[in-house]
């Protein structure tokens, strides 16, 4: 199992997401983002706006995704 934070995934806080795969961690991050959106959290909304800009360019978004996936793969297993 590995861990990445909200900030490491483009978010706004230090909440930790733990998972056995990058996809699992990304899904936890997505659910957290939905919760923060519903709470109208200003810092997370700003981070979401930046991600939306990135998503306008599919090639840039794919590069970002692949780099985060590689970053996850390079992480040591957490306890």
mmJSON file of the N, C-alpha and C atoms, coordinates in Angstrom:
{"data_MODEL":{"atom_site":{
"group_PDB":["ATOM","ATOM","ATOM","ATOM","ATOM","ATOM","ATOM","ATOM","ATOM","ATOM","ATOM","ATOM","ATOM","ATOM","ATOM","ATOM","ATOM","ATOM","ATOM","ATOM","ATOM","ATOM","ATOM","ATOM","ATOM","ATOM","ATOM","ATOM","ATOM","ATOM","ATOM","ATOM","ATOM","ATOM","ATOM","ATOM","ATOM","ATOM","ATOM","ATOM","ATOM","ATOM","ATOM","ATOM","ATOM","ATOM","ATOM","ATOM","ATOM","ATOM","ATOM","ATOM","ATOM","ATOM","ATOM","ATOM","ATOM","ATOM","ATOM","ATOM","ATOM","ATOM","ATOM","ATOM","ATOM","ATOM","ATOM","ATOM","ATOM","ATOM","ATOM","ATOM","ATOM","ATOM","ATOM","ATOM","ATOM","ATOM","ATOM","ATOM","ATOM","ATOM","ATOM","ATOM","ATOM","ATOM","ATOM","ATOM","ATOM","ATOM","ATOM","ATOM","ATOM","ATOM","ATOM","ATOM","ATOM","ATOM","ATOM","ATOM","ATOM","ATOM","ATOM","ATOM","ATOM","ATOM","ATOM","ATOM","ATOM","ATOM","ATOM","ATOM","ATOM","ATOM","ATOM","ATOM","ATOM","ATOM","ATOM","ATOM","ATOM","ATOM","ATOM","ATOM","ATOM","ATOM","ATOM","ATOM","ATOM","ATOM","ATOM","ATOM","ATOM","ATOM","ATOM","ATOM","ATOM","ATOM","ATOM","ATOM","ATOM","ATOM","ATOM","ATOM","ATOM","ATOM","ATOM","ATOM","ATOM","ATOM","ATOM","ATOM","ATOM","ATOM","ATOM","ATOM","ATOM","ATOM","ATOM","ATOM","ATOM","ATOM","ATOM","ATOM","ATOM","ATOM","ATOM","ATOM","ATOM","ATOM","ATOM","ATOM","ATOM","ATOM","ATOM","ATOM","ATOM","ATOM","ATOM","ATOM","ATOM","ATOM","ATOM","ATOM","ATOM","ATOM","ATOM","ATOM","ATOM","ATOM","ATOM","ATOM","ATOM","ATOM","ATOM","ATOM","ATOM","ATOM","ATOM","ATOM","ATOM","ATOM","ATOM","ATOM","ATOM","ATOM","ATOM","ATOM","ATOM","ATOM","ATOM","ATOM","ATOM","ATOM","ATOM","ATOM","ATOM","ATOM","ATOM","ATOM","ATOM","ATOM","ATOM","ATOM","ATOM","ATOM","ATOM","ATOM","ATOM","ATOM","ATOM","ATOM","ATOM","ATOM","ATOM","ATOM","ATOM"],
"id":[1,2,3,4,5,6,7,8,9,10,11,12,13,14,15,16,17,18,19,20,21,22,23,24,25,26,27,28,29,30,31,32,33,34,35,36,37,38,39,40,41,42,43,44,45,46,47,48,49,50,51,52,53,54,55,56,57,58,59,60,61,62,63,64,65,66,67,68,69,70,71,72,73,74,75,76,77,78,79,80,81,82,83,84,85,86,87,88,89,90,91,92,93,94,95,96,97,98,99,100,101,102,103,104,105,106,107,108,109,110,111,112,113,114,115,116,117,118,119,120,121,122,123,124,125,126,127,128,129,130,131,132,133,134,135,136,137,138,139,140,141,142,143,144,145,146,147,148,149,150,151,152,153,154,155,156,157,158,159,160,161,162,163,164,165,166,167,168,169,170,171,172,173,174,175,176,177,178,179,180,181,182,183,184,185,186,187,188,189,190,191,192,193,194,195,196,197,198,199,200,201,202,203,204,205,206,207,208,209,210,211,212,213,214,215,216,217,218,219,220,221,222,223,224,225,226,227,228,229,230,231,232,233,234,235,236,237],
"type_symbol":["N","C","C","N","C","C","N","C","C","N","C","C","N","C","C","N","C","C","N","C","C","N","C","C","N","C","C","N","C","C","N","C","C","N","C","C","N","C","C","N","C","C","N","C","C","N","C","C","N","C","C","N","C","C","N","C","C","N","C","C","N","C","C","N","C","C","N","C","C","N","C","C","N","C","C","N","C","C","N","C","C","N","C","C","N","C","C","N","C","C","N","C","C","N","C","C","N","C","C","N","C","C","N","C","C","N","C","C","N","C","C","N","C","C","N","C","C","N","C","C","N","C","C","N","C","C","N","C","C","N","C","C","N","C","C","N","C","C","N","C","C","N","C","C","N","C","C","N","C","C","N","C","C","N","C","C","N","C","C","N","C","C","N","C","C","N","C","C","N","C","C","N","C","C","N","C","C","N","C","C","N","C","C","N","C","C","N","C","C","N","C","C","N","C","C","N","C","C","N","C","C","N","C","C","N","C","C","N","C","C","N","C","C","N","C","C","N","C","C","N","C","C","N","C","C","N","C","C","N","C","C","N","C","C","N","C","C"],
"label_atom_id":["N","CA","C","N","CA","C","N","CA","C","N","CA","C","N","CA","C","N","CA","C","N","CA","C","N","CA","C","N","CA","C","N","CA","C","N","CA","C","N","CA","C","N","CA","C","N","CA","C","N","CA","C","N","CA","C","N","CA","C","N","CA","C","N","CA","C","N","CA","C","N","CA","C","N","CA","C","N","CA","C","N","CA","C","N","CA","C","N","CA","C","N","CA","C","N","CA","C","N","CA","C","N","CA","C","N","CA","C","N","CA","C","N","CA","C","N","CA","C","N","CA","C","N","CA","C","N","CA","C","N","CA","C","N","CA","C","N","CA","C","N","CA","C","N","CA","C","N","CA","C","N","CA","C","N","CA","C","N","CA","C","N","CA","C","N","CA","C","N","CA","C","N","CA","C","N","CA","C","N","CA","C","N","CA","C","N","CA","C","N","CA","C","N","CA","C","N","CA","C","N","CA","C","N","CA","C","N","CA","C","N","CA","C","N","CA","C","N","CA","C","N","CA","C","N","CA","C","N","CA","C","N","CA","C","N","CA","C","N","CA","C","N","CA","C","N","CA","C","N","CA","C","N","CA","C","N","CA","C","N","CA","C","N","CA","C","N","CA","C","N","CA","C","N","CA","C"],
"label_alt_id":[null,null,null,null,null,null,null,null,null,null,null,null,null,null,null,null,null,null,null,null,null,null,null,null,null,null,null,null,null,null,null,null,null,null,null,null,null,null,null,null,null,null,null,null,null,null,null,null,null,null,null,null,null,null,null,null,null,null,null,null,null,null,null,null,null,null,null,null,null,null,null,null,null,null,null,null,null,null,null,null,null,null,null,null,null,null,null,null,null,null,null,null,null,null,null,null,null,null,null,null,null,null,null,null,null,null,null,null,null,null,null,null,null,null,null,null,null,null,null,null,null,null,null,null,null,null,null,null,null,null,null,null,null,null,null,null,null,null,null,null,null,null,null,null,null,null,null,null,null,null,null,null,null,null,null,null,null,null,null,null,null,null,null,null,null,null,null,null,null,null,null,null,null,null,null,null,null,null,null,null,null,null,null,null,null,null,null,null,null,null,null,null,null,null,null,null,null,null,null,null,null,null,null,null,null,null,null,null,null,null,null,null,null,null,null,null,null,null,null,null,null,null,null,null,null,null,null,null,null,null,null,null,null,null,null,null,null],
"label_comp_id":["UNK","UNK","UNK","UNK","UNK","UNK","UNK","UNK","UNK","UNK","UNK","UNK","UNK","UNK","UNK","UNK","UNK","UNK","UNK","UNK","UNK","UNK","UNK","UNK","UNK","UNK","UNK","UNK","UNK","UNK","UNK","UNK","UNK","UNK","UNK","UNK","UNK","UNK","UNK","UNK","UNK","UNK","UNK","UNK","UNK","UNK","UNK","UNK","UNK","UNK","UNK","UNK","UNK","UNK","UNK","UNK","UNK","UNK","UNK","UNK","UNK","UNK","UNK","UNK","UNK","UNK","UNK","UNK","UNK","UNK","UNK","UNK","UNK","UNK","UNK","UNK","UNK","UNK","UNK","UNK","UNK","UNK","UNK","UNK","UNK","UNK","UNK","UNK","UNK","UNK","UNK","UNK","UNK","UNK","UNK","UNK","UNK","UNK","UNK","UNK","UNK","UNK","UNK","UNK","UNK","UNK","UNK","UNK","UNK","UNK","UNK","UNK","UNK","UNK","UNK","UNK","UNK","UNK","UNK","UNK","UNK","UNK","UNK","UNK","UNK","UNK","UNK","UNK","UNK","UNK","UNK","UNK","UNK","UNK","UNK","UNK","UNK","UNK","UNK","UNK","UNK","UNK","UNK","UNK","UNK","UNK","UNK","UNK","UNK","UNK","UNK","UNK","UNK","UNK","UNK","UNK","UNK","UNK","UNK","UNK","UNK","UNK","UNK","UNK","UNK","UNK","UNK","UNK","UNK","UNK","UNK","UNK","UNK","UNK","UNK","UNK","UNK","UNK","UNK","UNK","UNK","UNK","UNK","UNK","UNK","UNK","UNK","UNK","UNK","UNK","UNK","UNK","UNK","UNK","UNK","UNK","UNK","UNK","UNK","UNK","UNK","UNK","UNK","UNK","UNK","UNK","UNK","UNK","UNK","UNK","UNK","UNK","UNK","UNK","UNK","UNK","UNK","UNK","UNK","UNK","UNK","UNK","UNK","UNK","UNK","UNK","UNK","UNK","UNK","UNK","UNK","UNK","UNK","UNK","UNK","UNK","UNK"],
"label_asym_id":["A","A","A","A","A","A","A","A","A","A","A","A","A","A","A","A","A","A","A","A","A","A","A","A","A","A","A","A","A","A","A","A","A","A","A","A","A","A","A","A","A","A","A","A","A","A","A","A","A","A","A","A","A","A","A","A","A","A","A","A","A","A","A","A","A","A","A","A","A","A","A","A","A","A","A","A","A","A","A","A","A","A","A","A","A","A","A","A","A","A","A","A","A","A","A","A","A","A","A","A","A","A","A","A","A","A","A","A","A","A","A","A","A","A","A","A","A","A","A","A","A","A","A","A","A","A","A","A","A","A","A","A","A","A","A","A","A","A","A","A","A","A","A","A","A","A","A","A","A","A","A","A","A","A","A","A","A","A","A","A","A","A","A","A","A","A","A","A","A","A","A","A","A","A","A","A","A","A","A","A","A","A","A","A","A","A","A","A","A","A","A","A","A","A","A","A","A","A","A","A","A","A","A","A","A","A","A","A","A","A","A","A","A","A","A","A","A","A","A","A","A","A","A","A","A","A","A","A","A","A","A","A","A","A","A","A","A"],
"label_entity_id":["1","1","1","1","1","1","1","1","1","1","1","1","1","1","1","1","1","1","1","1","1","1","1","1","1","1","1","1","1","1","1","1","1","1","1","1","1","1","1","1","1","1","1","1","1","1","1","1","1","1","1","1","1","1","1","1","1","1","1","1","1","1","1","1","1","1","1","1","1","1","1","1","1","1","1","1","1","1","1","1","1","1","1","1","1","1","1","1","1","1","1","1","1","1","1","1","1","1","1","1","1","1","1","1","1","1","1","1","1","1","1","1","1","1","1","1","1","1","1","1","1","1","1","1","1","1","1","1","1","1","1","1","1","1","1","1","1","1","1","1","1","1","1","1","1","1","1","1","1","1","1","1","1","1","1","1","1","1","1","1","1","1","1","1","1","1","1","1","1","1","1","1","1","1","1","1","1","1","1","1","1","1","1","1","1","1","1","1","1","1","1","1","1","1","1","1","1","1","1","1","1","1","1","1","1","1","1","1","1","1","1","1","1","1","1","1","1","1","1","1","1","1","1","1","1","1","1","1","1","1","1","1","1","1","1","1","1"],
"label_seq_id":[1,1,1,2,2,2,3,3,3,4,4,4,5,5,5,6,6,6,7,7,7,8,8,8,9,9,9,10,10,10,11,11,11,12,12,12,13,13,13,14,14,14,15,15,15,16,16,16,17,17,17,18,18,18,19,19,19,20,20,20,21,21,21,22,22,22,23,23,23,24,24,24,25,25,25,26,26,26,27,27,27,28,28,28,29,29,29,30,30,30,31,31,31,32,32,32,33,33,33,34,34,34,35,35,35,36,36,36,37,37,37,38,38,38,39,39,39,40,40,40,41,41,41,42,42,42,43,43,43,44,44,44,45,45,45,46,46,46,47,47,47,48,48,48,49,49,49,50,50,50,51,51,51,52,52,52,53,53,53,54,54,54,55,55,55,56,56,56,57,57,57,58,58,58,59,59,59,60,60,60,61,61,61,62,62,62,63,63,63,64,64,64,65,65,65,66,66,66,67,67,67,68,68,68,69,69,69,70,70,70,71,71,71,72,72,72,73,73,73,74,74,74,75,75,75,76,76,76,77,77,77,78,78,78,79,79,79],
"pdbx_PDB_ins_code":[null,null,null,null,null,null,null,null,null,null,null,null,null,null,null,null,null,null,null,null,null,null,null,null,null,null,null,null,null,null,null,null,null,null,null,null,null,null,null,null,null,null,null,null,null,null,null,null,null,null,null,null,null,null,null,null,null,null,null,null,null,null,null,null,null,null,null,null,null,null,null,null,null,null,null,null,null,null,null,null,null,null,null,null,null,null,null,null,null,null,null,null,null,null,null,null,null,null,null,null,null,null,null,null,null,null,null,null,null,null,null,null,null,null,null,null,null,null,null,null,null,null,null,null,null,null,null,null,null,null,null,null,null,null,null,null,null,null,null,null,null,null,null,null,null,null,null,null,null,null,null,null,null,null,null,null,null,null,null,null,null,null,null,null,null,null,null,null,null,null,null,null,null,null,null,null,null,null,null,null,null,null,null,null,null,null,null,null,null,null,null,null,null,null,null,null,null,null,null,null,null,null,null,null,null,null,null,null,null,null,null,null,null,null,null,null,null,null,null,null,null,null,null,null,null,null,null,null,null,null,null,null,null,null,null,null,null],
"Cartn_x":[0.851,0.0,0.896,0.474,1.227,0.314,0.922,0.165,0.575,-0.433,-0.208,-1.183,-0.783,-1.644,-2.481,-3.482,-4.334,-3.47,-2.527,-1.648,-0.817,-0.302,0.516,-0.283,-1.59,-2.463,-3.131,-2.613,-3.134,-4.175,-4.417,-5.417,-4.861,-5.556,-5.241,-4.906,-4.892,-4.656,-3.728,-3.446,-2.522,-3.215,-4.502,-5.206,-4.51,-4.309,-3.607,-4.592,-4.236,-5.01,-4.107,-4.594,-3.823,-4.463,-3.614,-4.144,-3.06,-3.493,-2.571,-2.253,-3.036,-2.782,-3.016,-2.419,-2.626,-4.102,-4.744,-6.16,-7.016,-6.672,-7.398,-7.21,-5.987,-5.686,-6.364,-6.329,-6.964,-8.471,-9.088,-10.53,-10.848,-10.02,-10.218,-10.069,-9.099,-8.891,-10.102,-10.634,-11.821,-12.999,-13.217,-14.326,-14.127,-12.887,-12.564,-12.864,-12.499,-12.77,-14.259,-15.047,-16.508,-17.022,-16.502,-16.912,-16.533,-15.323,-14.868,-15.654,-16.036,-16.869,-18.223,-18.803,-20.103,-20.027,-18.861,-18.66,-18.252,-18.063,-17.67,-16.342,-15.399,-14.097,-13.273,-12.956,-12.315,-10.974,-10.14,-8.83,-8.964,-9.872,-10.074,-10.724,-11.611,-12.231,-11.182,-10.219,-9.137,-8.295,-7.98,-7.216,-7.995,-9.313,-10.148,-10.156,-10.154,-10.126,-8.839,-7.72,-6.442,-6.479,-7.074,-7.178,-8.091,-9.153,-10.059,-9.332,-8.446,-7.658,-6.747,-6.117,-5.245,-6.034,-7.255,-8.077,-8.543,-8.434,-8.822,-7.891,-6.693,-5.714,-5.47,-6.094,-5.979,-4.536,-3.665,-2.266,-1.584,-1.813,-1.237,-1.806,-3.091,-3.73,-3.156,-2.933,-2.359,-0.942,-0.154,1.207,1.171,0.264,0.131,-0.225,-1.204,-1.656,-0.511,0.206,1.305,2.414,2.7,3.751,3.337,2.064,1.59,1.579,1.242,1.252,2.676,3.644,5.044,5.514,5.097,5.441,4.913,3.674,3.073,3.871,4.222,4.951,6.306,6.929,8.248,8.197,7.016,6.874,7.144,7.721,7.873,6.507,6.39,5.165,5.106,3.906,3.738,3.262,3.407,3.054,1.565],
"Cartn_y":[-1.174,0.0,1.236,2.247,3.492,4.65,5.844,7.014,8.234,9.017,10.336,11.298,12.566,13.569,14.275,14.957,15.778,16.75,17.429,18.384,17.717,16.523,15.819,15.477,15.393,15.06,16.299,17.467,18.7,19.398,18.881,19.459,20.541,20.753,21.906,21.59,20.315,20.025,18.822,18.481,17.39,16.071,15.96,14.706,13.585,12.459,11.327,10.327,9.826,8.782,7.55,6.421,5.176,4.183,3.495,2.501,1.603,0.519,-0.44,-0.084,0.812,1.232,2.735,3.323,4.751,5.033,4.147,4.335,4.391,3.555,3.547,4.879,5.361,6.628,7.782,7.741,8.793,8.834,7.683,7.632,8.211,7.913,8.497,10.018,10.47,11.911,12.559,11.882,12.391,12.523,11.511,11.555,12.699,12.908,14.01,15.343,15.438,16.659,16.952,15.929,16.102,16.622,16.053,16.5,17.969,18.334,19.718,20.687,20.221,21.035,21.301,20.258,20.398,21.339,21.357,22.237,23.648,23.827,25.119,25.594,24.663,24.983,25.787,27.025,27.959,27.447,26.902,26.424,25.263,24.358,23.226,23.677,24.634,25.142,25.76,26.462,27.045,25.938,24.914,23.784,23.091,22.963,22.338,23.175,24.48,25.364,25.136,24.987,24.725,23.389,22.379,21.07,21.128,21.908,22.055,22.683,23.634,24.243,23.204,22.382,21.323,20.334,20.033,19.054,19.537,20.821,21.351,20.85,20.463,19.94,18.469,17.572,16.14,15.638,16.156,15.716,16.124,17.353,17.818,17.021,16.742,15.973,14.567,13.954,12.606,12.609,13.628,13.733,13.891,14.714,14.91,13.58,12.884,11.607,10.597,10.486,9.521,9.881,11.171,11.575,11.264,11.462,11.153,9.644,8.897,7.436,6.929,7.514,7.145,7.541,8.724,9.176,8.192,7.748,6.768,5.475,4.995,3.732,3.788,4.962,5.118,5.239,5.451,5.61,4.301,4.397,3.171,2.78,1.505,1.057,1.707,2.117,2.7,1.602,1.901,0.907,0.821],
"Cartn_z":[0.0,0.0,0.0,-0.78,-0.889,-0.551,-0.391,0.03,-0.775,-1.158,-1.75,-1.078,-1.018,-0.403,-1.451,-0.968,-1.826,-2.628,-1.955,-2.636,-3.715,-3.441,-4.432,-5.681,-5.527,-6.654,-7.25,-6.908,-7.48,-6.626,-5.434,-4.548,-3.641,-2.529,-1.694,-0.246,0.15,1.562,1.708,2.942,3.239,3.583,3.272,3.522,2.76,3.425,2.821,2.231,1.051,0.385,0.282,0.738,0.743,-0.214,-0.993,-1.905,-2.455,-3.061,-3.666,-5.109,-5.698,-7.079,-7.191,-8.224,-8.444,-8.709,-9.439,-9.757,-8.479,-7.505,-6.236,-5.5,-5.463,-4.799,-5.55,-6.869,-7.669,-7.415,-7.267,-6.994,-5.616,-4.626,-3.294,-3.351,-4.123,-4.287,-4.965,-5.953,-6.658,-5.694,-4.87,-3.911,-2.899,-2.482,-1.582,-2.272,-3.543,-4.308,-4.39,-4.596,-4.643,-3.304,-2.218,-0.885,-0.658,-1.059,-0.866,-1.755,-2.942,-3.834,-3.174,-2.615,-1.95,-0.743,-0.095,1.062,0.63,-0.694,-1.247,-0.654,-0.473,0.099,-0.908,-0.55,-1.481,-2.01,-1.152,-1.599,-2.582,-2.298,-3.202,-4.512,-4.444,-5.674,-6.59,-6.017,-6.811,-7.452,-6.674,-7.212,-8.33,-8.17,-9.201,-10.471,-10.327,-11.496,-12.288,-11.581,-12.251,-12.978,-12.356,-12.996,-14.221,-14.139,-15.28,-16.46,-16.177,-17.249,-17.892,-17.075,-17.572,-18.433,-18.024,-18.73,-20.099,-20.361,-21.68,-22.773,-22.397,-23.354,-23.034,-23.789,-23.483,-23.407,-24.24,-24.218,-22.906,-22.471,-21.207,-20.038,-20.096,-19.031,-18.976,-20.117,-20.164,-19.601,-19.943,-19.413,-17.893,-17.388,-15.948,-15.283,-15.842,-15.284,-15.252,-16.343,-16.411,-15.429,-15.268,-14.328,-12.891,-12.549,-11.205,-10.969,-12.0,-11.896,-11.66,-12.367,-12.169,-10.769,-10.32,-8.975,-7.934,-8.125,-7.214,-7.223,-8.41,-8.532,-7.824,-7.816,-7.215,-5.684,-5.144,-3.69,-2.96,-1.767,-0.967,-0.389,-0.064,0.606,1.982,2.385,3.714,4.673,5.93,6.964,7.168],
"occupancy":[1.0,1.0,1.0,1.0,1.0,1.0,1.0,1.0,1.0,1.0,1.0,1.0,1.0,1.0,1.0,1.0,1.0,1.0,1.0,1.0,1.0,1.0,1.0,1.0,1.0,1.0,1.0,1.0,1.0,1.0,1.0,1.0,1.0,1.0,1.0,1.0,1.0,1.0,1.0,1.0,1.0,1.0,1.0,1.0,1.0,1.0,1.0,1.0,1.0,1.0,1.0,1.0,1.0,1.0,1.0,1.0,1.0,1.0,1.0,1.0,1.0,1.0,1.0,1.0,1.0,1.0,1.0,1.0,1.0,1.0,1.0,1.0,1.0,1.0,1.0,1.0,1.0,1.0,1.0,1.0,1.0,1.0,1.0,1.0,1.0,1.0,1.0,1.0,1.0,1.0,1.0,1.0,1.0,1.0,1.0,1.0,1.0,1.0,1.0,1.0,1.0,1.0,1.0,1.0,1.0,1.0,1.0,1.0,1.0,1.0,1.0,1.0,1.0,1.0,1.0,1.0,1.0,1.0,1.0,1.0,1.0,1.0,1.0,1.0,1.0,1.0,1.0,1.0,1.0,1.0,1.0,1.0,1.0,1.0,1.0,1.0,1.0,1.0,1.0,1.0,1.0,1.0,1.0,1.0,1.0,1.0,1.0,1.0,1.0,1.0,1.0,1.0,1.0,1.0,1.0,1.0,1.0,1.0,1.0,1.0,1.0,1.0,1.0,1.0,1.0,1.0,1.0,1.0,1.0,1.0,1.0,1.0,1.0,1.0,1.0,1.0,1.0,1.0,1.0,1.0,1.0,1.0,1.0,1.0,1.0,1.0,1.0,1.0,1.0,1.0,1.0,1.0,1.0,1.0,1.0,1.0,1.0,1.0,1.0,1.0,1.0,1.0,1.0,1.0,1.0,1.0,1.0,1.0,1.0,1.0,1.0,1.0,1.0,1.0,1.0,1.0,1.0,1.0,1.0,1.0,1.0,1.0,1.0,1.0,1.0,1.0,1.0,1.0,1.0,1.0,1.0,1.0,1.0,1.0,1.0,1.0,1.0],
"B_iso_or_equiv":[0.0,0.0,0.0,0.0,0.0,0.0,0.0,0.0,0.0,0.0,0.0,0.0,0.0,0.0,0.0,0.0,0.0,0.0,0.0,0.0,0.0,0.0,0.0,0.0,0.0,0.0,0.0,0.0,0.0,0.0,0.0,0.0,0.0,0.0,0.0,0.0,0.0,0.0,0.0,0.0,0.0,0.0,0.0,0.0,0.0,0.0,0.0,0.0,0.0,0.0,0.0,0.0,0.0,0.0,0.0,0.0,0.0,0.0,0.0,0.0,0.0,0.0,0.0,0.0,0.0,0.0,0.0,0.0,0.0,0.0,0.0,0.0,0.0,0.0,0.0,0.0,0.0,0.0,0.0,0.0,0.0,0.0,0.0,0.0,0.0,0.0,0.0,0.0,0.0,0.0,0.0,0.0,0.0,0.0,0.0,0.0,0.0,0.0,0.0,0.0,0.0,0.0,0.0,0.0,0.0,0.0,0.0,0.0,0.0,0.0,0.0,0.0,0.0,0.0,0.0,0.0,0.0,0.0,0.0,0.0,0.0,0.0,0.0,0.0,0.0,0.0,0.0,0.0,0.0,0.0,0.0,0.0,0.0,0.0,0.0,0.0,0.0,0.0,0.0,0.0,0.0,0.0,0.0,0.0,0.0,0.0,0.0,0.0,0.0,0.0,0.0,0.0,0.0,0.0,0.0,0.0,0.0,0.0,0.0,0.0,0.0,0.0,0.0,0.0,0.0,0.0,0.0,0.0,0.0,0.0,0.0,0.0,0.0,0.0,0.0,0.0,0.0,0.0,0.0,0.0,0.0,0.0,0.0,0.0,0.0,0.0,0.0,0.0,0.0,0.0,0.0,0.0,0.0,0.0,0.0,0.0,0.0,0.0,0.0,0.0,0.0,0.0,0.0,0.0,0.0,0.0,0.0,0.0,0.0,0.0,0.0,0.0,0.0,0.0,0.0,0.0,0.0,0.0,0.0,0.0,0.0,0.0,0.0,0.0,0.0,0.0,0.0,0.0,0.0,0.0,0.0,0.0,0.0,0.0,0.0,0.0,0.0],
"pdbx_formal_charge":[null,null,null,null,null,null,null,null,null,null,null,null,null,null,null,null,null,null,null,null,null,null,null,null,null,null,null,null,null,null,null,null,null,null,null,null,null,null,null,null,null,null,null,null,null,null,null,null,null,null,null,null,null,null,null,null,null,null,null,null,null,null,null,null,null,null,null,null,null,null,null,null,null,null,null,null,null,null,null,null,null,null,null,null,null,null,null,null,null,null,null,null,null,null,null,null,null,null,null,null,null,null,null,null,null,null,null,null,null,null,null,null,null,null,null,null,null,null,null,null,null,null,null,null,null,null,null,null,null,null,null,null,null,null,null,null,null,null,null,null,null,null,null,null,null,null,null,null,null,null,null,null,null,null,null,null,null,null,null,null,null,null,null,null,null,null,null,null,null,null,null,null,null,null,null,null,null,null,null,null,null,null,null,null,null,null,null,null,null,null,null,null,null,null,null,null,null,null,null,null,null,null,null,null,null,null,null,null,null,null,null,null,null,null,null,null,null,null,null,null,null,null,null,null,null,null,null,null,null,null,null,null,null,null,null,null,null],
"auth_seq_id":[1,1,1,2,2,2,3,3,3,4,4,4,5,5,5,6,6,6,7,7,7,8,8,8,9,9,9,10,10,10,11,11,11,12,12,12,13,13,13,14,14,14,15,15,15,16,16,16,17,17,17,18,18,18,19,19,19,20,20,20,21,21,21,22,22,22,23,23,23,24,24,24,25,25,25,26,26,26,27,27,27,28,28,28,29,29,29,30,30,30,31,31,31,32,32,32,33,33,33,34,34,34,35,35,35,36,36,36,37,37,37,38,38,38,39,39,39,40,40,40,41,41,41,42,42,42,43,43,43,44,44,44,45,45,45,46,46,46,47,47,47,48,48,48,49,49,49,50,50,50,51,51,51,52,52,52,53,53,53,54,54,54,55,55,55,56,56,56,57,57,57,58,58,58,59,59,59,60,60,60,61,61,61,62,62,62,63,63,63,64,64,64,65,65,65,66,66,66,67,67,67,68,68,68,69,69,69,70,70,70,71,71,71,72,72,72,73,73,73,74,74,74,75,75,75,76,76,76,77,77,77,78,78,78,79,79,79],
"auth_comp_id":["UNK","UNK","UNK","UNK","UNK","UNK","UNK","UNK","UNK","UNK","UNK","UNK","UNK","UNK","UNK","UNK","UNK","UNK","UNK","UNK","UNK","UNK","UNK","UNK","UNK","UNK","UNK","UNK","UNK","UNK","UNK","UNK","UNK","UNK","UNK","UNK","UNK","UNK","UNK","UNK","UNK","UNK","UNK","UNK","UNK","UNK","UNK","UNK","UNK","UNK","UNK","UNK","UNK","UNK","UNK","UNK","UNK","UNK","UNK","UNK","UNK","UNK","UNK","UNK","UNK","UNK","UNK","UNK","UNK","UNK","UNK","UNK","UNK","UNK","UNK","UNK","UNK","UNK","UNK","UNK","UNK","UNK","UNK","UNK","UNK","UNK","UNK","UNK","UNK","UNK","UNK","UNK","UNK","UNK","UNK","UNK","UNK","UNK","UNK","UNK","UNK","UNK","UNK","UNK","UNK","UNK","UNK","UNK","UNK","UNK","UNK","UNK","UNK","UNK","UNK","UNK","UNK","UNK","UNK","UNK","UNK","UNK","UNK","UNK","UNK","UNK","UNK","UNK","UNK","UNK","UNK","UNK","UNK","UNK","UNK","UNK","UNK","UNK","UNK","UNK","UNK","UNK","UNK","UNK","UNK","UNK","UNK","UNK","UNK","UNK","UNK","UNK","UNK","UNK","UNK","UNK","UNK","UNK","UNK","UNK","UNK","UNK","UNK","UNK","UNK","UNK","UNK","UNK","UNK","UNK","UNK","UNK","UNK","UNK","UNK","UNK","UNK","UNK","UNK","UNK","UNK","UNK","UNK","UNK","UNK","UNK","UNK","UNK","UNK","UNK","UNK","UNK","UNK","UNK","UNK","UNK","UNK","UNK","UNK","UNK","UNK","UNK","UNK","UNK","UNK","UNK","UNK","UNK","UNK","UNK","UNK","UNK","UNK","UNK","UNK","UNK","UNK","UNK","UNK","UNK","UNK","UNK","UNK","UNK","UNK","UNK","UNK","UNK","UNK","UNK","UNK","UNK","UNK","UNK","UNK","UNK","UNK"],
"auth_asym_id":["A","A","A","A","A","A","A","A","A","A","A","A","A","A","A","A","A","A","A","A","A","A","A","A","A","A","A","A","A","A","A","A","A","A","A","A","A","A","A","A","A","A","A","A","A","A","A","A","A","A","A","A","A","A","A","A","A","A","A","A","A","A","A","A","A","A","A","A","A","A","A","A","A","A","A","A","A","A","A","A","A","A","A","A","A","A","A","A","A","A","A","A","A","A","A","A","A","A","A","A","A","A","A","A","A","A","A","A","A","A","A","A","A","A","A","A","A","A","A","A","A","A","A","A","A","A","A","A","A","A","A","A","A","A","A","A","A","A","A","A","A","A","A","A","A","A","A","A","A","A","A","A","A","A","A","A","A","A","A","A","A","A","A","A","A","A","A","A","A","A","A","A","A","A","A","A","A","A","A","A","A","A","A","A","A","A","A","A","A","A","A","A","A","A","A","A","A","A","A","A","A","A","A","A","A","A","A","A","A","A","A","A","A","A","A","A","A","A","A","A","A","A","A","A","A","A","A","A","A","A","A","A","A","A","A","A","A"],
"auth_atom_id":["N","CA","C","N","CA","C","N","CA","C","N","CA","C","N","CA","C","N","CA","C","N","CA","C","N","CA","C","N","CA","C","N","CA","C","N","CA","C","N","CA","C","N","CA","C","N","CA","C","N","CA","C","N","CA","C","N","CA","C","N","CA","C","N","CA","C","N","CA","C","N","CA","C","N","CA","C","N","CA","C","N","CA","C","N","CA","C","N","CA","C","N","CA","C","N","CA","C","N","CA","C","N","CA","C","N","CA","C","N","CA","C","N","CA","C","N","CA","C","N","CA","C","N","CA","C","N","CA","C","N","CA","C","N","CA","C","N","CA","C","N","CA","C","N","CA","C","N","CA","C","N","CA","C","N","CA","C","N","CA","C","N","CA","C","N","CA","C","N","CA","C","N","CA","C","N","CA","C","N","CA","C","N","CA","C","N","CA","C","N","CA","C","N","CA","C","N","CA","C","N","CA","C","N","CA","C","N","CA","C","N","CA","C","N","CA","C","N","CA","C","N","CA","C","N","CA","C","N","CA","C","N","CA","C","N","CA","C","N","CA","C","N","CA","C","N","CA","C","N","CA","C","N","CA","C","N","CA","C","N","CA","C","N","CA","C","N","CA","C","N","CA","C","N","CA","C"],
"pdbx_PDB_model_num":[1,1,1,1,1,1,1,1,1,1,1,1,1,1,1,1,1,1,1,1,1,1,1,1,1,1,1,1,1,1,1,1,1,1,1,1,1,1,1,1,1,1,1,1,1,1,1,1,1,1,1,1,1,1,1,1,1,1,1,1,1,1,1,1,1,1,1,1,1,1,1,1,1,1,1,1,1,1,1,1,1,1,1,1,1,1,1,1,1,1,1,1,1,1,1,1,1,1,1,1,1,1,1,1,1,1,1,1,1,1,1,1,1,1,1,1,1,1,1,1,1,1,1,1,1,1,1,1,1,1,1,1,1,1,1,1,1,1,1,1,1,1,1,1,1,1,1,1,1,1,1,1,1,1,1,1,1,1,1,1,1,1,1,1,1,1,1,1,1,1,1,1,1,1,1,1,1,1,1,1,1,1,1,1,1,1,1,1,1,1,1,1,1,1,1,1,1,1,1,1,1,1,1,1,1,1,1,1,1,1,1,1,1,1,1,1,1,1,1,1,1,1,1,1,1,1,1,1,1,1,1,1,1,1,1,1,1]
}}}
